[in-house]
């Protein structure tokens, strides 16, 4: 008669422990839709700036509703105005309209909005995150970006830029100036099957002394390791109209157009990254 086989529980126990560890592991690569409503901060991080846009208007304790430079750049066509912002149902909408306004001493055919945390919040390193939907239409140029405080340029970190005529592509760029004052940049054109104008997506950077890493919906998409900035930087959200890069709107560009933002969050590591 053969001996009865005895089950070994050691491999099974080890597998169970590994599975439990993976489930409990804090990560920003978890389900993005779930994290929209879940304010739990993963272990090892602390949330230092947050705007969920749950009020009736933009929180001016956090944001300035103006361009800190007050100057035309990139031959853009808009005037930045203070009434270009709507907050409703937990969504910020930056509105571009076809209406006249004076900006930087010149009458413009379009108005839109820029909001920044200049003088109110800035941070050196760690995680900057937005959940947003971009507008569709030629000549529209939404962006979420970082600039140094006090005012200066470069460096510049473009967490997200998009062009309204191709909303399946978003752009990641890091600008700096080398010795001799030469302007340099490192960038990626991220092309996706998803249309960033149809649904909300989470775009983020993790910035350390050695690299800037871009994520889309929790997936790594680009890294820059050249001339990483080491200065505090403030946040900017804006919707430009026209300019050298996107070109002018055409007859098919619908106005008003909206850059829609669900939230902006900034995190700090509890412990320095090794």
N, C-alpha and C positions, 0 to 999 in steps of 0.2 A: 504494500500500500504506500502511495507517495505521501510525502509530508505536505500539510496544508501550507499554502503560500501566505506569508505575513506582509501586509501593506506597510511600506515605509512612509512615514509622515514627514520626514525631514525635508525632502525636495518640495513637497507640497507646501509646507510651512514657509520655506524660503521664498517660493513663488508668490505666496499670499502677502508676505511682508514687502516684497518688491513692488507688488501692485498697489498696496496701501500707501507706500512712500510716493509713488508716482502720482496718485490721486491727490495726496496732500501737498505736493510740491507747489509753492507759489510761483505763478508765471503770468506774464502779460500776454502769452500766446493762447490763452483760454478763449472761449466763445465770446466774440465781441458783442453780440446782441444781448447776451446775458449780463455782461459787465456794464452795459449802459444803465441798468437799474440797480446794480449791485455796487454799493459804495465800499465794500470790503477792500482794504489795501493789502496787497501781497506782503508776506513776511520779508523783511529786509528793506522795505521802502516806507517812506512817509509822504503823504499828500500835503504839499506846501502851498499850492495855488489851485483853485478850482472855481469854475463858473459853469453851472448847469443851465443857466438862463431860465430859471424857474419863476422869475418875477414878472412884472408888467413892463419893465423898461431895462435898459442896460444899467448895470451897477457902476455908477461913476466913482465909487470908492475904489474900484478895481481898474477901471478903464478911462482913458482920455478919448473923447470922440473927435479927434482931429489928427492931422498929419503933423508930427513934431517939427518937421523941416519947413512946412508951408511953402514948398517950392515944386514947380513942375519937374518931373523926371521922365526920362525915356520917351519924351514927346507924347505923353499920354494926353487924352482929350477931356478927362473929367475934371470937375471942380469937386474937391472933398468938402462936404457940408455936414452940419451937425444933426440934420433930420433924416439921415439915410438909414436909420436903424429901427427895426421892429422886433419886439420880443413877444411871443405868443405860444402857448402850449409847450413850453420848454424848449423852444427853438429861437435862436437869433437869426434874423434875416437882414443882411446888408444889401441895400436896394440901390440899383443903378437905374436912373431915369433919363429920358430924353427931355431935358429942360435946361434953360440958360441960367448960368450963375458965373460970377467973377471969381477967379482964383489966380493967385500970384500975378495980379495986375492985368489979367487978360480975361475976356469973356469966353466962356466955354459952352459947348452945345449939350453937354451931359453933366449930370451930378452923380455922385456915389459917396461911399463912406470908407474911412479908415479909423480904426480904433487901436490903441496901444496901451501898454502898461508902463510907459516911460515915466520915471519918477515915482512909481507906485510899486512895481515889482520887477525884479531882475534876478537871474540866477546863473551861476557858473556850473556847468556840467549837469549830468543826470538826464531825466526823462521829460520830454515835452510831447503832448499828445492832443489830437483833435479828432472829433467825429463830425463829419460834415458831408454835404452834398453840393457839388459845384454847378454853376449855371451853364446852359448850353446857348451858343450863339457866337458868331464871328465877332471878334473885337473885345470879348469879355475875358478878363484876366484875374481870377481870384488867387489869393495867396495867404499862407500862414508862415511867418518868418521871424527871425531873431536878428537884432542889431545890438551893438555894444552901448553900454551906459557908462559914462556920459556920451552924448551924441557924437557919433563918428562913423566912418565907413572906409574900408572894410575893417573887421570881418563881417560876414553876413552868412547866416545859415537859413536856407529856404527849406523848411520842413515840407512844404507842399506848394507847388504852383500848377496851374492848369490853364489851358487855352480853350475857349468855348467852342471853337470849330472842330476840336478833336478831344472829346471828353472820355475817351478810353486810354488816354495817355496822361500821366502826371509827371512832374519834374522835381528832382531833388538836386540841390546845388549848394556848394560850400565855396564862398569867395574869400580871398585873402590878398595881401600885398606883400610881395617879396622885396628883398634888399634891392635898392635901385628904383623903388616905387612902381615896379611892374605889377599890374593886376593879374591875378591868376584865379582859376576856378577848377573845381572837380565836380562833375555832374553825371546824372543818369536820367535818361528818358525811359520811364517805366511804362511799358505797354501792356494792357490787360484785356482780357475778354469782357470784364465787367465795364459797365458804363458808369463813371463816377457822377454823372448828372442824374441818374435814375434812382440810385439807392445811396444810403449813407454808408461811409466807410471810415475806419479808424486808421489814421496816419500818425506815425510817431517817430521821434528820433531818440536814441540813447547816446549821449555825448560824454566821453571820458577824456582824460588827458592824452590818450593815444589814438582815438578814433571817434568818428561820428557814424552811427549805424541807423539806417532808415528801415522802418517796418510798414507794411500794409496789411491790415487785418491780422496782425500777430505773426506775419511771415517776414523774415529778413529779405530785403530787396536791394540794398546798396550799402557800401561802406566807403568812407573816405578816411585816409590815414595821413594826409599831407597837411602840414602847417595848421594843426588843430588849435583853435582859439583857446585862450586861457584867461578870459575876462568875463565878468557878468554881462548877460544880454537880456534885453527886454523883449516882450512879445508884440507882434503886429498882426492884425487881421485887416484885409482890405479887398475891395473889388475894383480894379482899374478898368478903364474903358479906353481901347485903342492903345497906341504906342508903337514903337519900332518893332517889337516882337509879334504881338497878335494882329497888328494892322487895325484899320478902322472897322466899325460895325458896317454891315451891309443891309440891304432892304429886308432880309429874312431874319435879322436879329430882333427878337421881341423885347420890348420894354414895357413895364419895368422888368428888370432881371434881378435875381436874388442869389446870393451866396448864403447857404443855410448851414448853420452850425448848431449841433446838438450840445456839445460841451467842449471845453478846453481844460486840461488838467496838467499840472506839473508836479513831478515827484522828485524827492531827494533820497539817496541811499542812506540807510541807517549806519552802514559801515562802508568805508572806502572799498572800491572794487580792487581785488588783488590782481 
